[in-house]
Amino acid sequence: MATSALAADAAHRVLARAAYGARPGEAETLARAGLAAWVEQQLALPAEEPAIEARLAAMRLPIRYAASEGRWPTLEEDRPLTRLAMSQGENFRFSPRMDRPVPSPEVERGRIELVVASLLRRTEAEAQLRERLVEFWLDHFSVSTLASHQVSVSLIDYDRRIRAHALGNFRALLEVTATAPAMLYFLNNNSSRAGAPNENYARELLELHTLGRPAYVGAARSARDVPRDAEGRPAGYVDADVWEAARAFTGWTVAAGQGLDGARRLPDSGEFAFVEPWHDQYQKLFLGRQLDPFAGAMAHGRAVLDILAEHPATARFVCAKLVRWLVGEPVPEAVLARAVAAFRGNLAAPDQIARTVRAILAGPEIADPRLGRMRRPVDAVAAAARAYRIPIAPNPQLIGQLAAAGQAPFGWPAPDGQPLDATQYDGAGALRARWTMLLGLARNGLGTGASPLFEELAGQPVAAATARLARLALGPAGGPVGQTVAGVWTAAGRPERPGAKDVAELAGWVLTAPGFQRA
């Protein structure tokens, strides 16, 4: 990896893509130190940050609901983020059943707390590259609260699992998502049984999580008609492979008090369980490999994960998504080749993903102005808060604004994850909602926090104030934006030396500039 210093505009683009934007002074520090030093420093940072945890511990969010006779009393309080610290079993108790009524705000509370924590981490965390990877994997292994309340109450456990493996080993990450209650409920594998396997998880495992849709050989009549790769294995998969994978994962379920026979029941814990009587033990043929019968508990499912994790198509599919996420589009073939080589060359390494990310960031492409992509709403909020030192305290109002702008966290209904495509965010309605959200963030109209920077800039000539605001948000490319905003402000007869509230409004105008919408 090159160690030379970067130009200021290149450093700003690096922080817009591999992080959530530059805080004041960060781009200059990166430019002096060079990309390699920044990447190594980021990869060495711990997963937990005491300052973030202290902020979360101090936060309160409102929760209110009316009484339901004989079920629960009226509640109206500002409550700490207590659900974040609960275990999966404790959170699962908020999943309603006929014998366990739960108010809807309590069902949703865990999701709200997790979204708030995620927004705070993406804005404030020092480990920006890790946060980028956490968001990537949450999209790659997407689950949606729209599917069921069991998914909603299992999100905190799901986020913990992915955070623990975001820079680790892909095969290990595959298994922690395959055994996650949120995923088991979302793709219905919790109900998959011998004799009646549910194909939902198996199909998305192959199509979205590993081999990718391009590897589907739909025209092949059987596995024998699938072309072979250079190593002699099937280059892709057919529907029969989906069926065999579904059989392999029968019996992987969630313990929720189900009856096993007349005398026994699973515990009502909400945790993963393997139920051997529900598993199809017989021989299977998956991607050209025989899975021996009666191989032992979970052996067939784990063998499927092993085969998928080491397959060349998985490396190319996953790495292409990673490159698009971190560098932009179109995906440069040279970056993809480096990523695939690192991914395949470190299949057993505990830091396989970190090594792959290092390879992606090892060339000049991360700062290429011809690449990049449109910022999603969460990206835009985090970048704005970082640029303007807004001590953001996310709240339900901001979460609602994000949804209106096209990104409801954990709310994308399909298993393919929140889109990167600009078409999801650049329509008239979505853009109007985005501008409203960014203006509200700058003015503190959403109650998320006021920036001390605006007080510092108060009383300066409008041209100087807007130049500073535009450079913070857009880097060296912000000059024309600052001039345009100052000109419009002056033409409207606004104060030549704006006060703090006026500076906040000017900041909001800068955030609506087209250049800020793209990383």
N, C-alpha and C positions, 0 to 999 in steps of 0.2 A: 504494500500500500504506500502511495506517495506520501512524503512527509513535508513537502514544501508548503509555504504559506499560500493562502487563497486571496483572491481579490474580494473586496467588500461585498459586491453584488453576488458573487458566487457563494460566499459564506451565508448571506441572507437566504439564498435559495436552499442551501443544505438544511438550515434550521426550519424552513417552511415545509420540507419534505420528510426528513428523517426525525424531526421533532415537531412540536406544535407551534412553531413560530419563534421569533427572537425576542427575548426580553431586552430592555435597554442595555447596551454594551456587550451583549453576548456575541453578536455577529463580528464585532471588532476583535474580541478575544479569540474566536475561532479562526478568523482570518490570519491572526499572528501565529497561532499555534499550529495550524494545519489540520486537515481533515483526519489524518491517521491518529493524532493525539486525542482528538475529540471522540472518535469512535472507541478507542481503547478505554478512555475515561468513562464513557457511557456504559460499555459492556461490563466494567468492573464495579459499577454502583450496586449497592444491595437492593433487594426487592422491597424491603420495608423502609420507610422514611419516617422517623419519629415526629418531625414537624408536621407532616401530612396527617398522621394519626392524631396528633394533638388538636389540629384544626377540626377534624371530624368529630372528636370527642366533645368539643365545645359547641357544636352546632345543635340547633333545635329546628324541627320542622312541625308545622301544624298537622293535626289529625282530628277530624270531627265526623261524627255520625249520630243519627237519631236513635232513640231506643227502639227495640223490637220486643214486644211483650213476651215475657217468659224466655227470652233468648239472650239479650244483652241490654245494658243500660245506655243512656245517652253519654257520649264522650265528647269533650272539647278541650284540647290541651296542645301545648307545644312540647313535643317529646324529643329526647335525645335520639341519636341514631343507634338504637339498641339492637336492631335486627342484624346489623353488620357483624356483630360479635357472636351471634348465635350459631350453633352447629346446624348441620342439615336436619338432624332429628328435631331440634327445637323449632326451626323455621317450618318444618313440615306440619307441625301442629296447627298452623294457620291455613291449612288446606281444608276447605269445608266439605262436610259430608252430612248425610241425613242425621246421624247421631252426633254431629259436631258442627253446629252452626257458627259461622264466622262472618262478621260484617265485611262488606267488600273493601272498605278502606284498609282493614287489617290484612286482607289477602294481598292487596297491592302495595302495602307499606314496604316490604322488603325490596321490591323493584324500585320504588321511588328512592329509597336510601342508597341503593346500589348505583343508580344513575347519578345522584348527587355526588357520591364518592368518586365515581369515574370521571365526572366533569372536573372536580377539584384536582384529582391526580393529573389529568391531562394538562391542566393549566399550571399547576404549582410544582409538580414533581421535578426533581433534578434528573431522575432517570427517564428522560424524554424518549429515548430510543426504545426502552423496555415498554413504556406506555403505548408507543406506536405499535409494537408487536402484539401486545395484549389486545388492542382494538382489532388488529388484523385477524388474529385467531378467533376472536369472538364472532367476527363476520364469516370467516372460513367455516367454522363449526357452528353455524348460526342456529339459535333456538328463538322462539317467539312466545311471548306471554299471551298472544291471541289464541294460542292452541288450547291452553287449559290452565286452570288455577294451580295444578300441580307443577307446571313449568314455572309459573310466577314465583311460587314459594321456594323453588329450588335454584333460583338464579344466583344467589349469594354463594352457595356451594360451587356452582358452575364457574363463576368468576374466579374463585379461589384456585380451582383446579387449573384453569388456563394460565393464571398469573404465575403459578408455581413452575410451569413448563414452557413459558413463552419464549425463552431463549435456550431451552434444553434440547432434548432428543425428540424427534418427530414420532418415532414409534411409541415412545412413552406417552406422548401427547395424544396419539390415537387411542390408546387404551383408557386414559383418564376421561376422555370425552365419551368413548363407547360405554363406559360404566357409570356415567354421570346420570343421576335421576332426571335432570332437566332434558337431556338428550333422549333417554329411554322413553319418557312421556311424550316428547315432542314428535318423535318419529315412530311411536307406537310399538317399539320393541318390548316394552314392558308386558305386552299381551301376547308375544310370539311364543307358540307352543309347538312341540313335535306333532306332526300331522296337519298342522294349520299354521305354518310360519308366516309372519307378517313381513313383506318385502320392503317396507318403507325405508327402514334404516339401512338395509343392505344396499338398496339402489342408490341412496344419497351418499353412502360411504364410498362407493365406486365412482359415481358421477361427479360429486362435489368435493369430497374430502381427500381423494387419493388420485386415481388414474385420470379422472376428468372426462367430460363429455366427448372430447375429440377421440378418446380411446375406445368409444363404443362402436362395435362393428355390427351394426344392425342388419346389414345385408347378409351376414354369414348365417347359414342354416344351422350350423353347430360349431362347437369349439374347434373341430378339426379344420374348418374353413378359415380360421383366423390366421392372418400372416404371422410369421415368427420374426422376432427381433434378432440382432446380431449375436445374442447370447442363447438363442434357441428357445426362448420362452414365448408364449403368446404375446403379441404386441398390443393387444386390446382385449376387450371382454364382450361377451354376448349375454343374452337374457338368462341363459342357463347358469352362468356364473353368479348372477344376482340371486337366483333361486338357491343355489348351493350355499352362498354366503348367508342367506336368510336362515337356512337350516342350521348353519354353524352357530348362529347367535340365538337359537331357541333356548329358553330357560334363563337368559340374562334379563333380569327384571328388577323391580323395586319392591322392597318389603313394605306392604301397606295393609297388613292384617288379613291377607287372602287365605282362604282355606286350602290346605294341602290334601287332606283326606278327612274322614269323619272325626278324627281325634286331634289333628294338628293344624296350626295356623302359623303363617309367617308373622313376625313381630310387626307392629305398626310404627316402624322407625323412619320410613322415608329414605332408607339407605339402599344401596345396590345389594342385590342378592342373586346368587346362582342357584336355581332349583333343578336338581339333576333329573327328577321324574318328568320335568317339562322339556328336557333337552332331547333332540334327535341325535342318538348316539351312532347312527349307522354311517357307513362309508360315504365319502363325498369326493367329488372331482372339481377342484377350483383352480381356474387359470392353468389347466394342464397338470396340476399336482394332485396326487391321491392323498386324501386325509383318512388315515386308518380308522376303522371302527373302534368304539370303546376306548378312546385314547385318554380319557380322564377328564376331570372337571375343567371346563372352559378351554380345553386344549384345541378344539376345532376353531373356535372364535379367535383365539390368540394366533393360531396358524394362519388364518385369513389375514389378520393384521400384519403379521410378519411378511407374508408374501406381498401385500400391498405396499408396505413401507419401503421395501427394497426394490420395487419395480421401477425401471427407467421412466415409464410414463408418469408415475407419481412425481418423480424428481422434476421433470419438465413442467408438469401442470402446476405444482405448488410453487416452484421457483418463478414461473412466469407471473403468477399472481403477486408474489412477494416483490418482484421487480417493479411491476406496475404500481404497487402500493407505495413503495419507497422512492422510486425514481420518476415514474410517470409513464406517459404513453406518447408515441408507440414504443413498445418494449424493445430496447436495443439488444440485438442478438449477441453482441459481445458480453454484455452484462449477464444475460441469461446463461451463456455458456460457462462463465465463471461460477455462477450460482449453482448450476447443475453439477459441475465438477466438485464443488465443495460439499454439496448435499450428499452426493453418491460416494464421495471419498471418505465420509465421516459417518456412515450409517450407524455405527455402534457408539459414537462419541457422545458423552453426556451433554456436551455443548454444541451439538450438531447444528442447531438453528443459529446460534451465535456465530459460528464459523461461516455459515452460509450468508448471513447478513454482512459480516466483515467482507466477504468476497464481492457482494453486490456494491458495497460502498468503496471498493478499492480503486475505482477508476474515476475519470472526470465526469461521467454521465450524470451523477447525482446533482451537479450544478449546471447542467446544460440548459440554457434558456429555451431551447426548442422542445424540451420535454415538459414534464409536469402534468397536472390535471386540475380540474375545478375542485376547490375546497368544498367538502360537505359541510352542513350547518354546524356540527360539533367542532370541526376543524376551525371554522371561521370564528366561532365564539372563543375558543381557546387561544387562537392567534391574536385576537383583539385584546383579550384580557392580559396576555403576556406583553404585548407591545406597549400597552398603556398603563402597566402596573396596577391594574384593577384588582383589588384583593377579593376575588370573586367568591361569593357564598351562594352556590347554585340553589335554586328553589323550584317549587312546582310551576310557577309562572314561566320561568325560563324553559323548563321541560316542555311545556305546552307550546311555546314559541318555536322550539326546535321541531316539534311535530308538524306545525303549520308550514315550516320551511322545507319539509320533506324528509326529516330524519327523527322518527320516534324511537329512542334507544330501546332495544330488545322488543321492538314492535313490528319489525319487517315480517310479513306473514309467511313468505316462502322460505324454504331451507337454503336458498342460494345466497342469502345474506344481503345486507344493505348495499345498494348499487354504488359503484364508483362513477358510472356514466353520468355526464353532465345533464342529460335529458331529465333526470329525476329532480334536478334542482334549478334549472334555468328557465322554466316556464314562467309566465307572467305572475301567476298567483304565488308560486314558491319564491320568486325573487322579491316580490312585494313583502311577503312575510319575513324574508331574510333581512331586508333593509330595515323593516320595523324593529326586528329583534336587535340588530346591531346598533341602531340609533338608541333604542331603549337601554342597551348595555352601556353605551358611552355616557348617557345622561343619568344613569342609575334609575331609570324609570321602571325597571323590573325589580328593584330592591336587592340587587345582587352585589352591590359594593360601589363606592365612589373612589375614583383615582386621585391620589395626591398630586399626580403630575399636572392636572388641570389647574390646580391652585398655583403651582410653580410657574406655569406659562401665562397666568392671568396678568393683564396690564402690558404685555408685549405688543408690538405692532402686529397686525393680523398676518402680514406676510411672513414674519419670523415664526409666529406660532404655528401657522399651517405648514411651513417648511419642516419644522421639527416633528409635527404630528405625522406628516406624510413619510418622512424618512424612517420613523420608528415602525410604521405599519408596512411599508413597502420597500425599505432599504434605499439604496442610491437611485433606484428607478422611480422613487416617489416625487422627485422634483416637479415635473409637470402637473402632477395631481395637486400638490400644494399650491402651485400658482393658480390653477383653475379654481380651486375652492376659495382661495383668497379673493380672486377676481369676482366670483359670483357673490360672495359675502359683501364686498365693498359696493358692488353695483346695486345691491338690495338696500343700501343705506344703513347697514349694520355697523356697530361700533368699531372704530379703527383700532382701538386697544381693548379687546374683548375681556370681560370678566371670566371667572372660573366656570360659570354655567354656560357662557358663550363658547368657551374653549371646549367644553364637553360636547356641545352641539357641533362645532367644527370637526371634532374627532369623529363623531358619528357620520358626518358627511364624507370624510376620508374613507371610512370603512365601507361605504357603499360604492367606492370606485371600482370599475371593472378589474383593475390590476390586483386588488386585494382578494378577489374571488378565486384567484388561481394561485396554486403553489408551484 
